[in-house]
Amino acid sequence: MSEELLRELAPRVLGALVRRYGQFDACEDAVQEALLAAATQWPKEGVPDNPKGWLVTVASRRMIDEIRSEEARRRREAEQALEEPPAVPDQDDTLTLLFMCCHPSLTPASQIALTLRAVGGLTTAEIAGAFLVPEPTMAQRISRAKATIKKAGATFELTPNRLDVVLHVLYLIFNEGYTATSGPDLQRADLTSEAIRLTRTVRRLLPDDGEVAGLLALMLLTDARRTARAGPGGSLVPLAEQDRSLWDKDLIAEGVELVTGALSAGPLGAYQLQAAIAAVHSEEGETDWPQILALYELLARIAPGPMVTLNQAVAVAMVRGPLEGLALLGTLEAELADHHRLHAVRAHLLEMAGRHEEAGAAYLRAAELTSSLPERRYLEERGRPRS
């Protein structure tokens, strides 16, 4: 029996039960019992012809037992319990579950935690480990998120705004995996892989959405560089210094195909443009910085933000010179004064301009502000005086 099969089916079964019974906590418990039963019985008896149907039936019976146990106190649920278990729908309820986990009443941190728990199938301990918080803290966060959803009467609403939240949560999960915000590891392949898996699921369910395709392309093109961006001992290797022969050519090809199709389908979105920039970076030969700058200028018009401007400043410096890039960075002082990336980019541009003493000070300031140990070591090394 494949653990991957159970992991793939779990959110679909949970989504089906939540759609039917509307009790997130109770449904999750019922699904966990059904998965445990499958893990015990299927290796001996074989995987059933309809594994999803088997799991939905077992979990539904568990729910019915729970509802019947409260028959005297909750007449409405008791009447519902007298019905036969629901027929297994053909539809995939994973998207239903994602939309519920990304309910706008939750904070981004809670959306991420609940998505990884309910849709990704990660344990509370695994999620706590990924974000370097104690397991009880993460358990409380997930519990509060479930209570908030219940209080809000969360429903499945397929609207552009709700989809935007889902994609943003998946984007945040991927980014945390690609560059861990704190701790000893530069990257966490478990989180990047989970973000890609979940985004592939959304892509399968919404194959005509350009931004879904753009986000998946961005993840694939970025993850293709994972092996090359870590040196001996997990040290950081910046993009310009990476050995491109280590990049995953299959992921690059898939990402380029996805973003090419998404850009031609329209309308244009932020993830598509970010993926297009990543695709240009993945091309062989000299980096086409004028094209990258043009894409960043377009991105700044449709999705302005400090991080977009920060990256745009690098492209400006590569095309028009470091002084113009530094001038653009100056517009971010108020918003990003305590963010290590502002100081790291300034240091890089000062270095390009030959102002090495100022660059060293900026590198060391960036090192002070980051919580990532590999990034701190890299920045401290760059900040040391050159002989």
C-alpha positions as CSV (number, residue, x, y, z in Angstrom):
1,M,0.0,0.0,0.0
2,S,1.3,3.4,-0.9
3,E,1.5,6.1,1.8
4,E,1.4,8.6,-1.0
5,L,-2.1,7.3,-2.0
6,L,-3.4,7.9,1.5
7,R,-1.8,11.3,1.7
8,E,-3.3,12.3,-1.7
9,L,-6.8,11.0,-0.7
10,A,-6.9,12.5,2.9
11,P,-7.8,16.1,1.9
12,R,-10.4,14.9,-0.6
13,V,-12.1,12.7,2.0
14,L,-11.9,15.5,4.6
15,G,-13.3,18.0,2.1
16,A,-16.2,15.6,1.3
17,L,-17.1,15.2,5.0
18,V,-16.8,18.9,5.8
19,R,-19.1,19.6,2.9
20,R,-21.6,17.1,4.2
21,Y,-21.4,17.6,8.0
22,G,-19.8,21.0,8.4
23,Q,-17.9,20.1,11.6
24,F,-14.3,20.6,10.8
25,D,-12.8,19.2,14.0
26,A,-15.1,16.1,14.2
27,C,-14.6,15.4,10.5
28,E,-10.8,15.6,10.8
29,D,-11.0,13.1,13.7
30,A,-13.2,10.8,11.6
31,V,-10.9,10.9,8.6
32,Q,-7.8,10.2,10.8
33,E,-9.6,7.1,12.1
34,A,-10.4,6.0,8.6
35,L,-6.8,6.5,7.5
36,L,-5.6,4.5,10.5
37,A,-8.1,1.7,9.5
38,A,-6.8,1.7,6.0
39,A,-3.2,1.6,7.1
40,T,-4.1,-1.5,9.2
41,Q,-6.4,-3.3,6.8
42,W,-5.3,-2.6,3.3
43,P,-1.8,-4.2,3.5
44,K,-3.6,-7.5,4.6
45,E,-6.8,-7.3,2.5
46,G,-5.6,-5.3,-0.5
47,V,-6.4,-1.7,-1.6
48,P,-10.2,-1.5,-2.5
49,D,-11.3,-0.8,-6.0
50,N,-12.5,2.6,-4.9
51,P,-10.2,3.7,-2.1
52,K,-11.7,7.2,-1.7
53,G,-15.2,5.7,-1.4
54,W,-13.9,3.3,1.2
55,L,-12.4,6.1,3.3
56,V,-15.5,8.3,2.9
57,T,-17.8,5.4,4.0
58,V,-15.6,4.5,7.1
59,A,-15.2,8.2,8.1
60,S,-18.9,8.8,7.6
61,R,-19.9,5.9,9.8
62,R,-17.6,7.3,12.5
63,M,-19.3,10.7,12.1
64,I,-22.7,9.1,12.3
65,D,-21.7,7.2,15.5
66,E,-20.6,10.5,17.0
67,I,-23.8,12.3,16.0
68,R,-26.0,9.4,17.3
69,S,-24.2,9.6,20.7
70,E,-25.6,13.1,21.2
71,E,-29.1,12.2,19.9
72,A,-31.0,13.3,23.0
73,R,-29.3,16.7,23.2
74,R,-29.1,17.5,19.5
75,R,-32.2,16.4,17.7
76,R,-31.2,18.0,14.4
77,E,-27.9,16.1,14.2
78,A,-29.7,12.9,15.3
79,E,-32.1,13.2,12.4
80,Q,-29.2,13.7,10.0
81,A,-27.5,10.7,11.5
82,L,-30.4,8.4,10.6
83,E,-29.6,8.9,6.9
84,E,-27.4,6.5,5.0
85,P,-23.8,7.6,4.4
86,P,-23.6,10.0,1.5
87,A,-22.8,8.7,-1.9
88,V,-19.2,9.4,-2.8
89,P,-19.1,12.4,-5.1
90,D,-16.9,12.4,-8.2
91,Q,-15.7,15.9,-7.5
92,D,-12.4,16.6,-5.7
93,D,-13.1,18.6,-2.5
94,T,-9.4,19.5,-2.0
95,L,-10.1,23.0,-3.3
96,T,-13.0,23.3,-0.9
97,L,-10.7,22.5,2.0
98,L,-8.0,24.9,0.8
99,F,-10.5,27.7,0.6
100,M,-11.7,26.9,4.1
101,C,-8.2,26.8,5.5
102,C,-7.4,30.1,3.9
103,H,-10.5,31.8,5.2
104,P,-9.9,35.6,5.3
105,S,-10.8,35.7,9.0
106,L,-7.6,33.9,9.8
107,T,-4.1,35.5,10.1
108,P,-1.6,34.4,7.4
109,A,0.3,32.4,10.0
110,S,-2.9,30.5,10.9
111,Q,-3.8,30.0,7.3
112,I,-0.4,28.4,6.6
113,A,-0.6,26.2,9.7
114,L,-4.1,24.9,9.0
115,T,-3.4,24.4,5.3
116,L,-0.3,22.3,6.1
117,R,-2.2,20.3,8.7
118,A,-5.5,19.7,7.0
119,V,-4.6,19.7,3.3
120,G,-0.9,18.8,3.4
121,G,-1.3,16.1,6.0
122,L,1.7,17.2,8.1
123,T,1.6,16.5,11.8
124,T,1.5,19.4,14.3
125,A,5.1,18.4,15.3
126,E,6.3,18.7,11.7
127,I,4.7,22.1,11.2
128,A,6.1,23.3,14.5
129,G,9.6,22.1,13.5
130,A,9.3,23.9,10.1
131,F,8.6,27.2,11.8
132,L,10.8,26.7,14.8
133,V,8.1,27.1,17.4
134,P,7.2,24.7,20.3
135,E,4.7,22.0,19.4
136,P,2.1,23.2,22.0
137,T,2.3,26.7,20.5
138,M,1.6,25.4,17.0
139,A,-1.2,23.1,18.4
140,Q,-2.9,26.2,20.0
141,R,-2.5,28.1,16.7
142,I,-4.2,25.3,14.7
143,S,-6.9,24.9,17.4
144,R,-7.7,28.6,17.4
145,A,-7.8,28.6,13.6
146,K,-10.4,25.8,13.6
147,A,-12.5,27.7,16.2
148,T,-12.3,30.8,14.1
149,I,-13.5,29.0,11.0
150,K,-16.4,27.4,13.0
151,K,-17.4,30.8,14.4
152,A,-17.2,32.5,11.0
153,G,-19.4,29.8,9.5
154,A,-16.8,29.2,6.8
155,T,-18.2,28.1,3.5
156,F,-16.8,27.2,0.1
157,E,-16.7,30.3,-2.0
158,L,-15.0,30.2,-5.3
159,T,-14.3,33.9,-5.8
160,P,-11.2,35.6,-7.2
161,N,-10.4,37.2,-3.8
162,R,-10.5,33.9,-2.0
163,L,-8.3,32.3,-4.7
164,D,-5.9,35.1,-4.3
165,V,-5.6,34.2,-0.6
166,V,-5.0,30.5,-1.3
167,L,-2.3,31.3,-3.9
168,H,-0.6,33.7,-1.4
169,V,-0.6,31.1,1.3
170,L,1.0,28.6,-1.0
171,Y,3.5,31.2,-2.1
172,L,4.4,31.9,1.6
173,I,4.9,28.2,2.3
174,F,7.2,27.8,-0.7
175,N,9.2,30.9,0.3
176,E,9.7,29.7,3.8
177,G,11.0,26.4,2.5
178,Y,13.2,28.0,-0.1
179,T,14.9,30.4,2.3
180,A,14.1,29.6,5.9
181,T,13.5,32.8,7.8
182,S,15.4,31.5,10.8
183,G,17.4,28.6,12.1
184,P,20.5,26.7,11.0
185,D,19.2,25.5,7.6
186,L,19.2,27.6,4.4
187,Q,16.3,25.8,2.9
188,R,13.6,23.2,3.8
189,A,12.9,20.8,0.9
190,D,9.9,19.4,2.7
191,L,8.1,22.7,2.6
192,T,9.0,23.6,-1.0
193,S,7.9,20.1,-2.1
194,E,4.6,20.4,-0.2
195,A,3.9,23.8,-1.7
196,I,4.6,22.5,-5.2
197,R,2.4,19.5,-4.6
198,L,-0.5,21.6,-3.3
199,T,-0.1,24.1,-6.2
200,R,-0.2,21.2,-8.7
201,T,-3.4,20.1,-7.1
202,V,-4.9,23.6,-7.5
203,R,-3.6,23.7,-11.1
204,R,-5.3,20.3,-11.8
205,L,-8.6,21.7,-10.4
206,L,-8.3,25.1,-12.1
207,P,-6.4,24.3,-15.3
208,D,-7.5,27.5,-17.1
209,D,-6.4,30.0,-14.5
210,G,-3.3,31.9,-15.6
211,E,-2.1,32.9,-12.1
212,V,-2.3,29.4,-10.8
213,A,-0.1,28.3,-13.7
214,G,2.2,31.3,-13.1
215,L,2.6,30.4,-9.4
216,L,3.4,26.8,-10.2
217,A,5.9,27.9,-12.9
218,L,7.5,30.3,-10.5
219,M,8.0,27.6,-7.9
220,L,9.4,25.1,-10.4
221,L,11.8,27.6,-11.9
222,T,13.0,28.7,-8.5
223,D,13.2,25.2,-7.0
224,A,15.3,24.1,-10.1
225,R,18.2,26.0,-8.6
226,R,17.9,24.5,-5.1
227,T,20.9,22.1,-5.4
228,A,23.2,24.8,-6.7
229,R,22.4,27.5,-4.1
230,A,23.9,25.6,-1.2
231,G,27.6,25.1,-0.9
232,P,29.6,22.9,1.5
233,G,28.0,22.8,4.9
234,G,24.9,24.4,3.6
235,S,26.5,27.8,2.9
236,L,24.6,30.3,0.7
237,V,25.7,30.5,-3.0
238,P,24.1,33.6,-4.7
239,L,22.5,33.3,-8.1
240,A,25.4,34.9,-10.0
241,E,27.9,32.4,-8.6
242,Q,25.9,29.2,-8.9
243,D,27.0,26.3,-11.1
244,R,24.2,26.2,-13.6
245,S,25.0,22.6,-14.6
246,L,23.5,21.6,-11.2
247,W,20.1,23.2,-12.1
248,D,17.3,20.8,-12.7
249,K,16.7,21.0,-16.5
250,D,13.4,19.1,-16.3
251,L,11.9,21.5,-13.8
252,I,13.1,24.5,-15.9
253,A,11.5,23.1,-19.1
254,E,8.2,22.4,-17.3
255,G,8.2,25.9,-15.7
256,V,9.0,27.7,-19.0
257,E,6.2,25.8,-20.8
258,L,3.8,26.7,-18.0
259,V,4.6,30.4,-18.0
260,T,4.7,30.6,-21.8
261,G,1.1,29.2,-21.9
262,A,0.0,31.4,-19.1
263,L,1.3,34.6,-20.6
264,S,-0.4,33.9,-23.9
265,A,-3.7,33.2,-22.3
266,G,-4.0,36.4,-20.2
267,P,-5.0,38.4,-18.3
268,L,-1.5,39.2,-17.0
269,G,-0.9,38.7,-13.2
270,A,1.9,39.1,-10.7
271,Y,2.8,35.4,-10.4
272,Q,3.0,35.1,-14.2
273,L,5.4,38.1,-14.4
274,Q,7.6,36.7,-11.5
275,A,7.7,33.4,-13.3
276,A,8.7,35.1,-16.6
277,I,11.6,36.8,-14.7
278,A,12.7,33.5,-13.3
279,A,12.5,32.0,-16.8
280,V,14.8,34.7,-18.1
281,H,17.3,34.0,-15.3
282,S,17.2,30.3,-16.3
283,E,18.3,30.9,-19.8
284,E,21.8,29.9,-20.8
285,G,24.4,32.5,-21.5
286,E,24.5,36.1,-20.4
287,T,21.6,37.2,-18.3
288,D,19.3,39.5,-20.3
289,W,19.0,42.3,-17.7
290,P,17.2,44.8,-20.0
291,Q,14.4,42.2,-20.4
292,I,14.3,41.5,-16.6
293,L,14.2,45.3,-15.9
294,A,11.3,45.7,-18.4
295,L,9.4,42.8,-16.6
296,Y,10.0,44.4,-13.2
297,E,8.8,47.7,-14.4
298,L,5.6,46.0,-15.6
299,L,5.3,44.1,-12.3
300,A,5.7,47.4,-10.3
301,R,2.7,48.8,-12.2
302,I,0.3,45.9,-11.7
303,A,1.5,44.7,-8.2
304,P,3.5,47.5,-6.6
305,G,5.3,46.7,-3.3
306,P,8.6,47.2,-1.5
307,M,10.0,43.8,-2.4
308,V,9.2,44.4,-6.0
309,T,11.0,47.7,-5.8
310,L,13.9,46.1,-4.0
311,N,14.4,43.6,-6.8
312,Q,13.8,46.2,-9.5
313,A,16.7,48.2,-8.0
314,V,19.1,45.4,-8.7
315,A,17.9,45.2,-12.3
316,V,18.2,49.0,-12.6
317,A,21.8,48.8,-11.4
318,M,22.6,46.1,-13.8
319,V,21.2,48.1,-16.8
320,R,21.8,51.7,-15.8
321,G,24.5,51.6,-13.2
322,P,24.7,51.1,-9.4
323,L,24.1,54.8,-8.6
324,E,20.6,54.7,-10.2
325,G,19.9,51.5,-8.4
326,L,20.9,53.0,-5.1
327,A,18.7,56.0,-5.8
328,L,15.7,53.7,-6.2
329,L,16.6,51.9,-2.9
330,G,16.5,55.2,-1.2
331,T,12.7,55.2,-1.7
332,L,12.4,52.2,0.6
333,E,14.1,53.5,3.7
334,A,10.9,54.1,5.7
335,E,9.3,50.7,4.8
336,L,12.3,48.4,5.0
337,A,14.7,50.1,7.4
338,D,14.9,47.0,9.6
339,H,14.8,44.4,6.9
340,H,18.0,42.6,6.2
341,R,17.4,42.4,2.4
342,L,17.4,46.2,2.0
343,H,20.9,46.4,3.5
344,A,22.1,43.3,1.7
345,V,21.0,44.8,-1.7
346,R,22.5,48.2,-0.8
347,A,25.8,46.5,0.1
348,H,25.8,44.7,-3.3
349,L,25.2,47.9,-5.2
350,L,27.8,49.9,-3.2
351,E,30.3,47.1,-4.0
352,M,29.4,47.5,-7.7
353,A,30.1,51.2,-7.3
354,G,33.5,50.6,-5.8
355,R,32.5,52.0,-2.4
356,H,33.9,48.9,-0.5
357,E,34.0,50.4,3.0
358,E,30.4,51.4,2.9
359,A,29.5,48.1,1.3
360,G,31.2,46.2,4.2
361,A,29.2,48.2,6.8
362,A,26.0,47.5,4.9
363,Y,26.7,43.8,4.7
364,L,27.4,43.6,8.5
365,R,24.2,45.5,9.2
366,A,22.3,43.0,7.1
367,A,23.9,40.2,9.0
368,E,22.7,41.7,12.3
369,L,19.1,41.8,11.1
370,T,18.7,38.3,9.6
371,S,17.6,35.3,11.7
372,S,18.9,32.8,9.1
373,L,22.3,31.4,10.2
374,P,23.5,30.5,6.6
375,E,22.5,34.0,5.4
376,R,24.2,35.6,8.4
377,R,27.5,33.7,7.8
378,Y,27.4,34.7,4.1
379,L,26.8,38.4,4.9
380,E,29.4,38.5,7.6
381,E,32.0,37.0,5.2
382,R,31.1,39.6,2.5
383,G,31.4,42.3,5.1
384,R,34.9,41.5,6.2
385,P,37.6,44.0,4.9
386,R,39.2,42.8,1.7
387,S,43.0,42.6,1.7
